[in-house]
Amino acid sequence: MVNSTDAGETWSAPVTVARDTSVPEVDPNDPTKPLRAAATLPSPAVDLKTGTLYMAYEGSDFSGGEFDSVQLVRSTDGGRTWGTPELISPKGVPAFSPSIAVAERDTVALTYYDLRFLKPGNTTTLPTAYQLATLQHGNPKLRTERRISRVFDWLQAPFAGEVWPRPARWGGSVALGSRGFPACRARTGHTQGTPETWHSKIQRAAGRPPANG
């Protein structure tokens, strides 16, 4: 990352946010089937109250290079230095396409797809679900998670033709925003070959109190 304090007249030297450890995304039960996710698309966010910078991204630090998980790094000094990666998605489960936002009360929210419902030996479908993880005050020890989509078959995503000869990712572009709760998410993708954009609200789970502070 680079930084400017004079409206873009000059820029700092590049600072490494995190080492790229992403690996090719494939069906874990059939590596001949490549997947199109977001290994090269990190998602940044800033806590406007504390100034903490966050970057969510795909990496294989927690799988020994076997598959990508959703990882998070943060900076508390304006991006001059960054902490070590933190695992956000469940350990031992491939996860893809993270998006991140910070609510007014310092709650960090991340969405991602994962393959926790895939059974060993299943090579005909790829059960996938969209998950929401929240970190109160950005603390991974205060992490909660819930599924916010039905379980669907990733392999049913349409092909992108000659431009990208593999199944398109569900939600070609994903953005997560928040103004307190509910959080909002916007996605682009295709339905039967037709480009579409979806926008939806993520309601608070029933019975869950709002985060304090």
N, C-alpha and C positions, 0 to 999 in steps of 0.2 A: 504494500500500500504506500501511497505518497500523500503528503499533507501540504496544504498551503494556508498561510495566515495573512495573506495580502490580496485576497480576492483573485487568486490564480496568476498573479504576476510572476511569482517564483514558487518552486516546489521543492520539497525535501528530497533527500535520497530515498530510494525504495527501502521499505522495511518488510521483512518476511513475516507474514501473519501466521502461517502454518505450513508445514511440509506436505506436499501433495503425495499421499499414499494411496490414492484411489486405484482400483483395479478394474479391468473390464467387467461389466455387469452381464451376467448370464443366468439362465435357469439353473439353480443349484443341482437339480437332478438330471439335467441334460445340458452340459456346457456348450453343446453345439448350437444352442438357441441363445443368441445375444439379445439383450434388452436395451432399450433406450431410456435412460434415466437422466440424472443431472450431475454426473461426476465432475463436470467442469464448470458448474454453476453454483458457487457459494452464495449464501444468503446473509447479508449484513443487517444489523440493527443497532440502535443506540438508546440507552436509557437517558432521557432528557433530564431526569431528576438528579441522577448521580454522575452522569457523564460516562458511564461504563460503555465500552464498545463490545459488540458480540459479532461473531462470525460462525454460522452453521454451515457444515459442508460434509461431503462424503469422504470417508477415509477407511483404511484397513488396519489402523494401528491396533485395534482390539480383537482382530481375528487372525493375527499372524500373517497378514497379506492374503488371506483366503477369500474374503468378500468385504464389501463396503458396509459400514454402519454410519449412522448419523453422529457426527462429532461436533463439539462446540469449543471454541476458544474465546477468550475475553481479554480486554485491555482496560486498565484503570488509570492510564497516564496519557490519554489522548492518542493512543496507537503507537507510541514510541517502542513499547515492549508488549509482548503477548504471552499469556500463560500456556501451560501444557494442555493438550487436548483432553476433553471430558467426554465420556460416552453418554449419549442421550437415548438412543434406541436400545431395545433389550439386547443383552449380550447373547451371542450365538445365533442371531437372526439377521439375515441380510436386510438392509433398509436403504431407501433411496429418496432423492428429491426433497431435501429439507427446505422449509421456509420458516422465518423467524420474525417475531414482533415483540415489543415491550409495551405493556400496559401502563397506565398512569400510576398505578400503585406498585411499580417495580416487578410485576409478575412477567416473567419471560415465557412466551408461548412458542412452541415449535410444532409444525406439522410435517409428516413424512409418510411414505408408503413402506410397508414391510411385509415379509413373507412368513410370518409366524404360523400361518394356517397350512403351510405346505407340508404334506406327509412324505416320509421317505419312500422312494420308488414311484411316486406319481410323476409321470412324464407327459401326461395328456392335458393337464390343466395347470395353471399357476395361481392358486388362490392368494389374493392380495387384499390388503385393507389399508385405509387411510387413518392415521393415528394423530392424536393431539396430546402433547406432553406439556405440562406447565411446571415452572420452577418458581416458587414463591421467593421473592427478593433475589432471584437468580441463583438460588442455592440448589445444587443437584440433590442434596440430601432431603429436600422438601419437594421432590418431584412426584407428580401425579400424572396419570395417563388414562386416556379413554379412546375407544374407537369411534370415529365420526363418519364412517361410511359402511355400506354393506360389504361383505366379502365378495369380490368379483374375480374373474379370470383375466389376468394380465394378457394372456396370449390372444385374447379376442380383440385387442386394440388394433386399429387399422394400420396397414403398412403405409409408410410415407413415400413410397415409390422409389424412383431412381435417386432422389436426393438423399434418402436415408433408408436403405433396404433392410429394415428390421421393424418389428412392431413398434409403433409410436408409443411414447409414454402417456399414461393417463393423466391428463392435465399437462399439455405441452409446456405451459408456463404457469407458475403458481405464485401468488402473492398473498401474504398474510398481513392484515392490519388490525389495529385495536384502538378502541377509544373506551377504555375501561372494559366492561363486558356488556353485550356479547362481542366476541371477536368476529372479524369478517374475513372471508377468504374468497379470492377470485382465481379462476382457472380457465385456461384455454385448451381446447382439444378438438376432437372430431367425433361426430356421430354419423356412422355410415358414410364416411368420406366428406361430410360437410363440416367446415370449420365453425366452431361455436365458442362462446365465452359464458361461463357460469359464475354467478355471484351468490354467496349464501352466508348466513349468520350462524355462528357456533354458539349455541345457548349454554349457559352454565348448567352443569349437571344438577339434577334435582337434589335438594337437601344440602348442597355444598355452599357454605358461607363465603362471602367475598373475602379476598385477601386483605389483611390489615396492613396499613402503612404503604 
